């Protein structure tokens, strides 16, 4: 799975933070006097080399720092060579990715209308306050 490596790094990060809290408090490995605050503080300050590369965290939010992560924007588009009249087959494309904290475009992004044109905002909602659904109408 493409999620295995980041999940592995997340589990290792939690384990390393727990070990660091117990060692700084001088607790034996058999005691579990970990507070959430101590664990979070240690977790957010640490960094290590994981299977996905360097792993660093934002000390305020505890989220992985964008400078240490690679994010992919995925597009699932019809694979016209493999689709037929009865089946639509999709293929995965990576039009953009973030590395070292910056987005880099790899190919145009395809939106659900099939174009690469960015719609600036949502369309206005037309509300008809006089509409009664069929279930609400008296017969």
N, C-alpha and C positions, 0 to 999 in steps of 0.2 A: 504494500500500500504506500502511496505517496505521503501518507500522514505518519508513518511509522517513525521516521527519524525525528521530526519535531516532538512527537509524543515521548519518545525515548529521552530526548533532552529535557523535556518538562519534568519527567519523573526523576531524572538524575538531579535536576536543579532542586526539587523539593527535598530529596534525600540529603544532598550536600548542605542545604540550609539547616535541616534538622540536626545533622552531625555538628555543624559549626555552632549552633546554639548550645547544644549539650556540652561541647568542649569548652566554650567560653564561660559557661556557668559552672564548669567543673563537676557536672553530673555524671554519675556512672551510666553506662550504656543501657542498663536495665531499668532506669527510672525514666518516666515520661512526664516530666514537668515542663512541657513546652507550652508557652502561651502563644496565642495567635499573633500578638504584637511583636514578640521576640522573633518568631519565625518569619513574619513579613519583613521586619527591619533587616534581618540577616539576608533573606532572599533578595530583597531589592538592592542591596549593596554589593552583592557578589557577581562574579563573572567566571567563566571557565571555557575551555575548548571542548565543544561537544561534537556530535557526529554531523551536525549541520553547519559547523564552523564555530567562530567565536560567539559566545552567548553572553550578552550583557543585558541588564534590566534598568528601566527608568526608576530612580530611587523614590519618586513620588507615587507613581501609579503601580509599580511592580510589573508593568507590561514589558515585553521584550523590546529592547531598543531597536528602532528601525535600522540603525547603522550596523546592527549585528544580525539582521535577518534578511532573507530573500523572500519577497512576496511576489506572487504571480497573479495577474488578472487573466482569468480563463474565459474563452469564448467557446461555446458549443454551437457549431454551425453544421448545416446539412452537408453530408459527404455525397455529392452528386454522382460520383463514380460508383458508389456502393448502394445508393438508394434505388428503389424501383417503384412501380405503380402501387404496390401493396405495402411496402415498408420504407420508412425513412430512417436512415442511418446517420448518426451525428459523429462528428470528429471534433477533437479538442484542439484549439489553437491558443497560443500564448501571445496576445497582441502587446502586452506591456508587463514589465516587472520592476520591482523596487530592489535596488541593491545599493548599499552604502547610503541609505536614507534618501535616494533620489529615484523617481520614476523614469524608466527608459522605455521608449516606444520601440516595439519590434515589428509591428504590422498594424494596419488600421483596425479599430474596434468595430465589430459588427453588432448593431443593435437589433432588437426584436422585429423591427420593420424591414430588416435586410439591408439598411443603408449604414453608412459610417457618419451620418450627419447628427451632430449633437443637438438635441432639443433643449432650448434654454431653460424651460420651466414646465411645470405641469399645466395642463389645460385647465381653464376655469370650470368649476363645477356648476352645472345648471340645476338648480333646485326648484321643483314645481311644488309649492306648498298646497296646491289644490288637488294633487293626485291622490287617489285612493286605490290601493292595490285591490285586485279581484277578490281577495279573501275578506276585505273590509266592507265590500259593497253589499247593501241589503237587496234581496231579491224581490 
